[in-house]
Amino acid sequence: MRSLQWRMLAALGLVIVLAWSISIAMFAAVLVSGRANFWHEHLDWLGQALVGSLPDHWKPEAPPHALPNAAQLPGRGGDPSGILTAMLLNTVELAIVGLLMWWAVVASLRPLKAISAEIGRRRAFDAAPLPTERVPSELRPLLVAFNALLGRVDTAMKAEHQFIADAAHELRTPLAALHVQADVALLAGTLERKDEALRKLLDIAQRSHRLAEQLLDLARLDAGLHALSVQRIDLLELANHVVDEFVVRAEGRGTRLSIDGTSCWVRCDVDEMGILIRNLIDNALRHGRADGAVEVSCSQVVREDGTHPVLEVVDDGPGVPESERVVIFERFYRAKGSVVRGSGIGLSLVVRIAELHEASIETGAGMGGAGLCVRVVFPPQD
């Protein structure tokens, strides 16, 4: 019996059974041998002893009658020895109930003490779930919730460790390249070679800066440190602002960057949605053709469950094989055969932010059947 409630009820039931057993035994004795029986003799003696122990000014004037049985008490006008005997028996019953209840509580909480001792012996960062088999059912929900909390803490710690490992791995290469290009620039014999080395150095520094921003965004989203500040915004207007940030970069690559569509009002976090759009455009510019085109559009699509706002970013680059269009959104995944080195973080950020906004990601072929189209479909808006 592992329920604290049922243990207490069992203890109370045991006392009731004991009391009824004694009463039935007394009643049977009266039926068999009348008043001259074991119960009457000893209870009479007990009642007289209790009355005799009272102070003189509390003792009744007349000698106490022999203690009657329970059926006779109401009609005897309150026999002092019978009343004192009943009080004593009730006290003994309550004491037995208290002892049994104390035993039930101690026995039920013993596994909890064992678990407390186990927690005290654990090493730091040990998030193994606590056993719940022998714990009272009333306390099991508490331990289940505590185990769930341990699981979330363990997940957060693993994410932090993974982030540190990923950051160290991803930053090692660009930092080494920075040192190499700095040495090349210092040792360059001509201004042309020095300028070329400095341009490469600047390009690596820009990529390192972008990588650091993505890693920080990823860590913040994984840790859940930023509560979404949801507001209703025009997705087309926000996309216009983000596109303006990439105009100079697109012109430097000879890429035609354009935006089109209609106003799409969505409820979202402006900062997070800006990161999503920025990473989609950055990915399209990186992996699209240098003299190609990237188009950003906002529209609405009608489906069975309502009208959905849609954001699309399309390029005309080499594209991604259909078999890889799912895995490219995994963290640190880089498409096979890609000549452009990326961090493999941008699209995983897109998926994470889309999940926070209950949006879905769809992929398809880009312009003219070439390149890649990434479509973010938002839930129907009120």
C-alpha positions in Angstrom: 0.0 0.0 0.0 1.9 3.0 -1.3 -0.7 5.7 -0.8 -0.4 7.9 2.3 -4.1 8.4 2.3 -4.9 4.7 2.2 -2.4 3.9 4.9 -4.1 6.5 7.3 -7.5 5.1 6.4 -6.2 1.6 7.1 -4.9 2.7 10.5 -8.2 4.3 11.4 -10.1 1.2 10.2 -7.9 -1.0 12.4 -8.8 1.1 15.4 -12.5 1.0 14.5 -12.4 -2.8 14.1 -10.5 -3.1 17.4 -13.1 -1.0 19.2 -16.0 -2.9 17.7 -14.4 -6.2 18.5 -14.1 -5.2 22.2 -17.7 -4.0 22.3 -19.0 -7.2 20.6 -17.0 -9.3 23.1 -18.5 -7.4 26.0 -22.0 -7.8 24.6 -21.5 -11.5 24.0 -20.2 -11.9 27.6 -23.3 -10.2 29.0 -25.6 -12.4 26.9 -23.8 -15.6 28.0 -23.0 -14.9 31.7 -25.0 -11.8 32.7 -23.3 -9.1 34.6 -21.0 -11.4 36.5 -18.4 -11.6 33.7 -14.8 -10.7 33.1 -15.6 -7.3 31.5 -17.9 -6.0 34.2 -15.7 -7.1 37.0 -12.6 -5.4 35.6 -14.4 -2.3 34.3 -16.2 -1.9 37.6 -12.8 -2.1 39.4 -11.3 0.4 36.9 -14.1 2.8 37.4 -13.9 2.6 41.2 -10.1 3.1 41.0 -10.5 6.2 38.9 -13.1 7.7 41.2 -10.9 6.8 44.2 -8.0 8.7 42.6 -10.1 12.0 42.5 -9.5 14.7 45.1 -11.8 14.4 48.1 -13.9 17.5 47.1 -14.6 16.0 43.6 -15.7 12.6 44.9 -19.4 11.9 44.8 -21.3 11.7 48.1 -22.8 8.3 47.5 -20.5 5.4 46.7 -20.2 4.8 43.0 -22.4 2.2 41.4 -20.9 -0.7 39.5 -20.0 0.4 36.0 -22.8 -0.5 33.6 -22.3 -1.5 30.0 -22.6 1.0 27.2 -26.3 0.3 26.7 -27.1 1.2 30.3 -25.1 4.4 30.6 -27.7 6.9 29.2 -30.3 5.7 31.7 -28.1 5.8 34.8 -28.0 9.6 35.1 -24.3 9.9 34.6 -22.5 7.3 36.8 -19.1 9.0 37.6 -17.2 5.7 37.4 -18.8 4.9 34.0 -18.0 8.4 32.7 -14.4 8.3 33.8 -13.9 4.8 32.4 -15.4 5.9 29.0 -13.1 8.9 29.0 -10.1 6.7 29.7 -11.1 4.2 27.0 -11.6 7.1 24.5 -8.2 8.5 25.3 -6.6 5.1 24.8 -8.3 4.8 21.4 -7.2 8.2 20.3 -3.6 7.4 21.4 -3.7 4.2 19.4 -5.0 6.2 16.4 -2.3 8.7 16.8 0.4 6.1 17.0 -0.9 4.3 13.9 -1.1 7.6 12.0 2.4 8.4 13.0 3.6 5.0 11.8 1.7 5.4 8.5 3.3 8.9 7.9 6.8 7.7 8.8 6.6 4.6 6.7 5.3 6.6 3.8 8.0 9.3 3.9 10.8 6.8 4.4 11.4 6.5 0.6 11.4 10.3 0.4 14.2 10.5 3.0 16.1 7.9 1.0 15.7 10.1 -2.1 16.9 13.2 -0.2 20.0 11.3 0.9 20.6 10.2 -2.7 20.3 13.8 -3.9 22.8 14.9 -1.2 25.3 12.3 -2.5 25.0 13.2 -6.1 27.8 15.0 -8.0 27.3 18.3 -9.7 25.5 18.3 -13.0 24.0 14.8 -12.4 20.5 15.1 -13.8 19.5 11.5 -13.7 15.7 11.2 -12.8 14.8 10.3 -9.3 13.1 6.9 -8.7 9.3 7.1 -8.2 8.4 3.5 -7.7 8.1 3.3 -3.9 7.0 6.8 -3.2 3.4 7.4 -2.0 1.0 8.2 -4.8 0.3 11.7 -3.3 4.0 12.6 -3.6 4.6 11.0 -7.0 3.4 14.0 -9.1 5.9 16.2 -7.2 8.8 13.9 -8.1 7.6 13.5 -11.7 7.5 17.3 -12.1 10.9 17.5 -10.4 12.3 14.9 -12.9 10.9 16.9 -15.7 12.7 20.0 -14.4 15.9 18.0 -14.1 15.4 17.0 -17.8 15.0 20.6 -18.9 18.1 21.7 -16.9 20.0 18.8 -18.4 18.9 19.8 -21.9 19.9 23.4 -21.3 23.3 22.3 -20.0 23.9 20.0 -23.0 22.9 22.9 -25.3 25.4 25.1 -23.6 28.2 22.6 -23.8 27.3 21.9 -27.5 27.3 25.7 -28.2 30.7 26.1 -26.6 32.0 23.1 -28.7 30.4 24.4 -31.9 31.6 28.0 -31.3 35.2 26.8 -30.7 35.1 24.6 -33.8 33.5 27.2 -36.1 35.6 30.1 -34.9 38.9 28.3 -35.1 39.1 28.3 -38.9 38.3 32.0 -39.5 40.6 33.1 -36.7 43.5 31.1 -38.2 42.7 32.6 -41.6 42.8 36.1 -40.1 46.3 35.4 -38.7 47.5 34.0 -42.0 46.2 36.9 -44.1 47.6 39.4 -41.6 51.1 37.7 -42.0 50.7 37.8 -45.8 49.9 41.5 -45.7 52.9 42.2 -43.5 55.2 40.2 -45.7 53.8 41.5 -49.1 56.5 43.0 -51.3 54.2 45.2 -53.3 51.2 47.4 -52.6 49.1 45.3 -54.9 49.8 42.1 -53.0 49.3 44.0 -49.7 45.9 45.4 -50.8 44.8 41.9 -52.0 45.8 40.4 -48.7 44.0 43.2 -46.8 40.8 42.6 -48.9 40.9 38.9 -48.0 41.5 39.9 -44.4 38.4 42.2 -44.5 36.3 39.5 -46.1 37.3 36.9 -43.4 36.7 39.5 -40.7 33.2 40.1 -42.1 32.4 36.4 -42.2 33.7 36.0 -38.7 31.5 38.8 -37.5 28.5 37.2 -39.2 29.3 33.9 -37.7 29.6 35.4 -34.2 26.2 37.1 -34.6 24.6 33.8 -35.7 26.2 31.9 -32.9 24.9 34.4 -30.3 21.4 34.4 -31.9 21.4 30.6 -31.8 22.6 30.5 -28.1 19.9 33.0 -27.1 17.1 31.1 -28.8 18.3 27.8 -27.4 18.5 29.2 -23.9 15.0 30.8 -24.2 16.4 34.0 -22.6 14.3 36.2 -24.9 10.6 36.3 -24.4 8.8 37.0 -27.6 7.4 40.5 -27.8 4.6 39.8 -30.2 3.0 42.7 -32.1 1.1 43.1 -35.4 3.4 44.3 -38.2 3.4 44.5 -42.0 5.7 41.7 -43.2 6.4 43.5 -46.5 7.5 46.7 -44.8 9.8 44.8 -42.5 11.3 42.8 -45.4 11.9 46.1 -47.2 14.0 47.4 -44.3 16.1 44.1 -44.3 16.5 44.2 -48.1 18.0 47.7 -47.8 20.7 46.3 -45.6 21.9 43.9 -48.4 21.7 46.3 -51.4 25.4 47.2 -51.3 26.5 43.6 -50.8 24.3 42.5 -53.7 25.6 45.2 -56.0 29.2 44.1 -55.1 28.4 40.6 -56.3 26.4 41.8 -59.4 23.3 40.3 -58.0 19.9 41.8 -58.6 18.1 42.0 -55.3 14.4 42.9 -55.5 11.3 42.8 -53.3 7.7 42.5 -54.4 4.3 41.6 -53.1 1.4 42.9 -51.1 1.1 43.9 -47.5 0.9 40.9 -45.1 0.0 41.6 -41.5 1.4 39.0 -39.1 1.7 38.8 -35.3 5.4 38.3 -34.5 8.4 39.5 -32.7 10.0 42.1 -34.9 13.6 41.4 -33.9 13.3 37.6 -34.4 11.5 38.1 -37.7 14.2 40.4 -38.8 16.8 37.7 -38.0 14.7 35.2 -40.0 14.5 37.4 -43.1 18.1 38.4 -42.8 19.3 34.8 -42.8 17.2 33.8 -45.7 18.5 36.7 -47.8 22.1 36.1 -46.7 21.8 32.4 -47.6 20.4 33.2 -51.1 23.2 35.7 -51.8 25.9 33.4 -50.6 24.7 30.4 -52.6 23.2 32.1 -55.6 25.0 33.1 -58.8 27.3 36.2 -58.6 25.5 37.8 -61.6 22.1 36.3 -60.8 19.0 37.4 -59.0 17.4 37.1 -55.6 13.7 37.9 -55.2 11.9 38.5 -51.9 8.1 38.5 -51.9 5.2 38.7 -49.5 1.8 37.3 -50.4 -1.2 35.4 -49.0 -2.3 31.9 -49.8 -5.7 30.4 -49.2 -5.8 26.9 -47.7 -8.4 24.8 -46.1 -7.9 26.3 -42.6 -7.8 29.9 -43.8 -5.7 32.6 -45.4 -2.0 32.3 -44.6 0.6 35.1 -44.9 3.6 33.9 -46.9 7.2 35.1 -47.1 9.3 33.8 -50.0 13.0 34.2 -50.8 14.0 32.8 -54.3 17.4 32.6 -56.1 18.6 31.3 -59.4 21.8 29.6 -58.2 22.8 26.0 -58.5 20.0 25.0 -56.0 19.8 22.1 -53.7 18.9 18.5 -54.6 15.5 17.6 -53.5 16.9 14.8 -51.3 18.9 17.5 -49.3 16.2 20.1 -48.9 15.2 18.8 -45.5 18.6 18.3 -44.0 19.9 21.8 -45.0 17.9 23.2 -42.1 19.9 21.1 -39.6 22.5 22.9 -37.5 26.0 23.1 -39.1 24.9 21.2 -42.2 26.5 22.3 -45.4 25.2 21.3 -48.8 27.3 18.8 -50.7 29.3 20.3 -53.5 28.9 23.9 -52.3 31.8 26.1 -53.4 30.8 28.8 -50.9 31.8 28.2 -47.3 29.0 28.9 -44.9 28.6 28.4 -41.1 25.6 26.1 -41.5 23.7 28.1 -38.8 21.6 30.5 -40.8 18.9 28.1 -42.0 18.7 26.4 -38.6 18.0 29.9 -37.1 15.2 30.3 -39.6 13.6 27.0 -38.6 13.9 27.8 -34.9 12.3 31.2 -35.2 9.5 29.8 -37.5 8.7 27.3 -34.8 8.4 30.0 -32.2 5.9 31.7 -34.4 4.0 28.5 -35.3 5.0 28.9 -38.9 6.0 26.2 -41.3 8.9 26.0 -43.8 8.4 24.8 -47.4 11.1 24.5 -50.1 11.0 24.1 -53.8 12.8 25.0 -57.0 13.9 28.6 -57.6 13.6 30.8 -60.7 13.1 28.9 -63.9 13.5 25.6 -62.2 17.0 26.5 -60.9 18.1 27.7 -57.6 16.2 27.4 -54.3 12.9 28.7 -53.0 12.3 28.9 -49.3 8.8 29.7 -48.2 7.7 30.6 -44.7 4.0 30.0 -44.2 2.5 31.7 -41.2 -0.7 30.6 -39.4 -4.0 32.4 -40.3 -4.1 35.8 -38.7 -7.1 37.1 -36.8 
